[in-house]
Amino acid sequence: MNRNKGNKKVGFLAFLPLIVFLVLYIGSGLYFTLKKVENPFSMFPRHIALFVGIAVALLMQRQYPISQKIDILCENMGNSGVMMIGLIYLLAGGFQGAAASMGGKDSVVNFSLSHIPPSMLVPGIFIMGAFISTAIGTSMGTIAALAPIAISVAEGANLNIALTSAAVIGGAYFGDNLSMISDTTISATQGVGAKMKDKFRMNFYIALPAAIVAAILYGINGGEGVITEHLSYDLLRILPYIAVLVAALFGVNVAVVLFIGILMTGIIGFIQQSVGFFEWIGAIGDGMADMFSITIVAILVSGIIGLVRFYGGVEWLVGKITSKIKKRKEAEYGISFLVGILSAALLNNTIAIIISAPIAKEIGEKYKIAPKRLASLLDIFACAFLALMPHDGGMLIVTGLGHASPIEVLKYSYYIFALIIMTLLSIKFGLFRTQEEKSYDKN
């Protein structure tokens, strides 16, 4: 049965539930930020704001019984794609917690910093930040682990603090954008139906040139310093991170990959006696618990998007965007800036991707844009725009530790600017297209 048959479309008003959510969540966050309240965006929790948005959605289109609208909400909340996202979120959180409990996270950080030549300290910090974040799958985790050490070294060696801070942020977002266990990668690939290995390759072609440019600029402007403290690491404890990355690149199902990674952390931890059984189990549980909130958000947003689609909102938005689009490249620009602006507004790149992915998929199908390209654009612009926000969590960490202003740090954000420019060039000149895409649109 076609639920949309005879449905009166309300166009832009269909997005009212999402607008209510954004106003409540962002509005209260900004208000409490001005009031200098600690954790201002937690004062009106995002899942509560989403429930208010759901209430608004259920009160719309009064000609339909509320039971029918609840059915649509629940069907979309519980579809297999969203459940897979939730499963992968939980496994990724469990892996991160398990790896940290047996010393893997510390070993990754210390291994990275121990192999930086004194003359290449700042570009080395950028490169090692990229390695760490690709391994552990989180920009915030990388910044939290790396920034205190990097900034302390910069202060001791009389290096530019703002430049070093920018290198930490740039490296962190490089890996977050590529990592197989990053929540942004999971959301983007699952949201548009792309394979992780394909999206990784697409992103890598764009991110690598940007990273090379950034590393050169950091090398030219970074100066010279030295790490004096001894940083211990164990290569065996790094092995689960490498195994997860390599297996995912070879196309092994990411849920299976993460499950194997969790088992590896336990085996290595038990052999080395670096973690006890119940400590390890508890760490897995804590890591999963850290992902509960974003999992619930993904489920609730999917439900709202289902009602927005039922009310004709997605159809209206795609029509509005595509009415001004004559070429595929204009569709790519539209998708990129949509997710980027949402990411900056929400201060959360994952939620921005979750909201944008269904719309991007609709536009992508119309203009024959490959899923891997859609996932790449969503992830790149969601991460890049967020990294440039002066009140992003990563920026707050480095500016708080280094006592540098966000404007000074942004001035040296070579990687983020290079990434945006490289991606825009790939859109402008039609780079990295499949043969099918090229045959559809010669432009």
N, C-alpha and C positions, 0 to 999 in steps of 0.2 A: 504494500500500500504506500502510495506517495503522500507523505505528510504535508508536503508543500503545495499540493494541488488545491487551488482555490484560495490559497493563503494571500491575504492582503499585505503587500510589501510596504514597509515603513521607511525604507532607505536609510538615511543617516541616523534617524532616531533608533534604529536597531542597535547602534553602538552605545546607547545611553547607559546600559549596565557597566560596560567597560569604562566609560567616562566617569561614572560615579565612583568606581573602584579607584581610578587614577587620582581623582580630585581628593578623595578621602585619604588615601595612602600618601600621596606626594604632598598634598596641601598640609596635612597635619605634620608630616616630616619636616617640611620647610618652616612651618610655624614654630615647632619646638627647637629647630636648629637656631632660629633667631633668638629664641629664649635661652639658648645655650644649655639645653637639657642634654644629659648624657644619653646616647643611643636614641636620638630623636625619631628615627624612622620605626622604632619599635613601640612607640607610644600608641599608635593605632595599627595593630598587627595586620600584615597584608592579607592573611587568610580571613580575618574578620571583615576587612574592607571588601573582599571578594564575596563574602556571604551577603553583605548589603547589596552589592551589585546583582547577585542572584535573585534576591528578593524583588528588586526593581524589574528584572527580566521576567519574573513570574507574574508580575502585576500588569505587564504590557499585553497587548492583543487580547482584550477581555472577552472577545467573542469565542475564544478557545478555552475549554475547561482547564483548570490549573493542573489536573491530573495528567492531561496530555503533555503539558509543558514540562512537568516533572519527569515524565517518561523520556522526553527528548533530552533533558538535562542529564539524566542518569545514563542513558545510552551513550552519550558522548563522553561523559566522565569515565565510563567503564570500557571504552573501545580498546581493542588489543594493542593498538599503537601506544596509547597513553599508559596502559599497564606495563608494556615493555619498557617505556621510559622510566617508570617508577621502579621496576625491577633492577634496571641498570644503575639508577641513582643509588639504590640501597647497596648493591654489590660494590660500586665504586667507593662509597663511603666506608663500607666494611673493609675493603682492601687498604684504603688510606689509613684507617685506624689500626689495622693489624700490622701494616708495614712500619708505622711509627712506633708501635709498642715494642717491636723487637730491634729497634735501632736503625731501621732502614732509612728513615727520613733524615736523621742526623748524619748518617754515612754519606748520603747523596750530597748534602750541603757541604760537608767537610772535604769530601773527595773533590768536589768542584773547586772549592777555594784553595785547596792544597796544590793545584796544578796551574795556578795563574802566575806567569812570569812578572817580576816587579815592574818592568817597563810597559806591561800591557794590563795593568791592574783594572782600569775602568772598562775597557772592552772585554777583559776577561770576566769581570763581574756580570756584564751583559750576557756573554755567551754561557756562563755557568748558570745564570738565572734562567736562560732559555732551556738548558738541559734539565735543571731541577724541576721546572714547571711542566715540561713535557713528561717527565717521569711521574710526578705526583699528581698532576692534573688539576692544579688550582693556582690561580694567580695570587690570591690572598694568602694562601699557605706559603707560597714561595716568598712573597714580600715579607711576611711575618718572620720567616726563618732566616732569610738572607739579609734583610735590611739592617738589623742591629749590628751584624758583623761587618758588613760592607761600609756602613757609615762610620763605625768605630775606626776601621782601617783608614778611611778617607780623612778623618779628623787627625789621626796620629801621623799620617804621611803628608798632611797639609795639602790635600787634594780638594778640588771643587766639590763641595757637599751636594749642591743642587744637581750638578752633572752626574755624580755617582748615584744619586737618588733616581734620576731619570733612567739611568742604565738598569737599575734594579727593576723598575716598573716595566720598562721595555722588554727586558728578558722574561719577566713573569708573564706578560701578555702574549709573547711569542709562543711559549709552550702551552698556555691555557687555550690558545686558538688552535693548536695542533694535537694536543694530547688525546689519546683514545679514551681516557677515563675522565675527561673534563665534562662538567655538566652542560657546557655550551655546545660541545661537539655532539654529545648524546642527544640534546634537544634539537639541534639543527638537522642531524642526519635522520633521526626518527620522525621528525616533524614533516619532512618533505620526501621521505622514502629513499634516502641515499645510503650507499654502503660506506662504512667508515673508512676503509682503505682508499676508496675512490676520492672521498672528500679530503682525506689527508694529503693525497698527491696533488689535488687541485690547489689546496691551501699552500702546500710546500713550494710549488712553483712561483707563487706570489710572495710568500713570506721570506723565502731565502734571499732574493735580491735585496729586499728591504733590510733584512738583517745584516747583509754584507755592507751595505751603505752605512748603516748605523754603527757597526763595529769599526769601520774605517774612521768615521767622524769622531767616535769616542777615543780611538787611538791617537788621532791628531790633537785632540783637545784635552785628553785625560791626564797628562802628566805622568809622573812615576812615583810609586809607593811600594811598600813591602808589608807582608803579613808576618808579624813576629811570633805570634802565639802558635803552639803546636795544635793541629787539628787532626784528631784521630778518626779513622774510618775503617770499614771492613767491606771488602769487595763482595763477599758472599751475601751480605745484607742488601746490596744493591741489585742482586740478581733477579728478585721478583719483579722489580720495576722494568728491567730490560726484557724479561720474559713476556710481560704483558704487552709492551710496545711491539716487540717482534712478532708475537703471535697474532696480534690485531692487524698488523701490516700484512700478514699472510692470509688474512681473510677469515680467521677463526672467529666464530660467533663471540661477540664481546662479553656476553653474560658468562659463557664458558671460560673465556680468558680470565675474567676477573675472579671467578670461583677458583680456578687453578692458582692464580696469584695469591689468593687468601691462604690456600693450603700450603703454598711454598713458604709464606712468611712464618706459618706455624712450625713447619718441619725445620727450617733454618733456626728459628728462635729456640726450639726445644733442643736441637743438637748442640747449639752454642750456649744453652742455658741463659739466654739473654731475656727470656720471658717465660713465665709460668703458664700452664694451660688455662686456668681461670682468668688470669690477667689478659691473656690473648683473646679469649672469648669475650671478656668485658670490653676490650678495645674494639673488637669487631662490632659489638652492639652499640658502643658509643659513636663509632664512625657512621653506622647506619642511622642512628638517632639524629646525627647532624644533618642528614639528608631528608628527614621526615617533612620538614617545613616546605622545602622546595618541591617535594613529591606531591604534597597536598595542593600546593599552588598549581602545579601542572594539571592535576586532576580537575580542580575547580575551574581553571581558565578554559580547559577543553570543554567543560559543560556549558560555560557561558558562550563560548564561540559557537557551540551547537545551536543555542537559541538565537544568537545573532544571525547565523546562517538561515535558520527557520524563518526569521522575520525579514529576510532579504538583505541583511546588512553586508555580508561578504559579496554577494552579487552586485550590490550597489557600489561598493568601494572598488571592486575590480573593474566595473563599468566606468566609474569616474576616472580611475587611473589610466585605464586602457583607452579611454576616449581621446586622451591627449597624447597617446603613445602611437607612433607610426612605425617604430623599429624595435627590434629586440633589445638594443642597447638602452633605449629609454626605459624599457621595463626593468632592466637590471639597475639602472640609476634609481628608479622608484622604489624597488625592493630594498636597496642598500640604505637609502636615506630614511625610509620608514622605520626599519629596525634600529638604525643608529639613533634617531631622535627618540624613539621609545626607550632605548637603553639609557640614554642620557637623562631622560625625564624620570624614569623609574629607579635609577641608580642600581639597576640589576640587569645584566646582559642576558641571563638565562630566561627571566620572565619575558623580556622583550622578544626573544627568539620564540618562546612558546606562543606568544600572542601573534607574532608576525608569520610564523611558519605556514598556517593554513591559507593565509592570504597569498603568500609567496608561491605556494604550491598551485593555487588556482591560476595565478598570473603566468607561472612557469609552464603550465599545461597549454595555455592559450598561445604562448610565444615559443613553444618547444625548447625551453631552457632545461638542460639536463639537471636532474636532482642533485648531483654532486656540485654543480655550479651554484645552485640555489643555496645549498647548505654552506658552501664556502662564503658566499656573499653575506648571508645572515650572520655567520660566526665572526667574520672579519669586522664588519661594521658595528656589530653589537659590542665587541671587545674594544675596538679602536675609539669609538665615541665615548665609552665609559672611562677609558684610560685618560682621556683629556679633561675629565671633570675635576675641578679643584676640591670637590667634597666627596670624591670617591674614597672608599675605605683604604685602598692601597696608597693613595696620595696622602691621606691623613696620617698613615703610619710613618711614611718617610719624612714628611714635613714636621711631624711631632718629634721624631728622633733626631733629625738633623737641623731643626730650627731654621729651615729654609722656607721661603714663600712658595706657594703653588705656582705663581707666575714664573719664578726663576726656574723651577723644575720643568715646567711646560716648555720653556725656551730651549731646553736640551732634550726634548722628547723626540730624538731623531728617528727612532724605529717606528713610533706610532705614525708620525707624519709620512715617513717613507712608505709604510704599509698602505696608508690611505691613497697616496699618489700612485703607487704601483697598481693597486686594485682599480682605480679610476682609469688608468692607462689600459689595463686589460679589458675594461668595458669599451673604452673609446675605440680601440683598434681590434676588438673582437678576438683577443688572444685566448688560447686554451680551449677552443671549441671542438666538440666531437664532429665526426664526418656527417652525422645525421643533422646536427645543428647547422653546419655550414651549408648543407643542401637545402635546408628550409629557408634560411635567410642569408643571402649573399652579402648583406650589409653588415 
